[in-house]
Amino acid sequence: TDPNASSGADLTLSVTDAPDPVVVNNELTYSATITNNGPSSTAGVQMNISLPAGATFVSVSSSQGSCTGTATVNCQLNTLANGAKATVILVLKPTATGGLSLTASVSGSESDPGADNNTVTSVTSVSSNQPPPPQPIDGPDFTGSWQNITQSCKGSGATQRCKLKGTIV
């Protein structure tokens, strides 16, 4: 922001993602906030979002105006007064593991004295939906009994097998 600017509309863009990391094929929500830091209001506020490869479009909504598109999303957010904010919520489903990179940019009809904060890239980690492999538990062979329940185990680690016998009341 240029403190000496007497005209124009300093638009800023911030993007958050949740959850991060996300599990592949689960919904990922991006929340973009567009703020007009003034000093003037601006019409024709527009945000463009380039959807990353490796993700499927689910939905988009905005606090004002409208959004269209599924590969590139274009939001026409109309006028933002000095100090006003608009929000865009984008939901995707990642289809592959790794890093998912989403880029968004914002512009308005007034000159922007701080255009360096008008483009944001958000990177989200996408993990596998595979649960971690079970960890082997090493232990000696043993047999024990508790009240009317008897437990017997043989082997150790991944080859350990146990049996319970008795009646639970």
Salt bridges, closest charged atoms under 4 A:
none
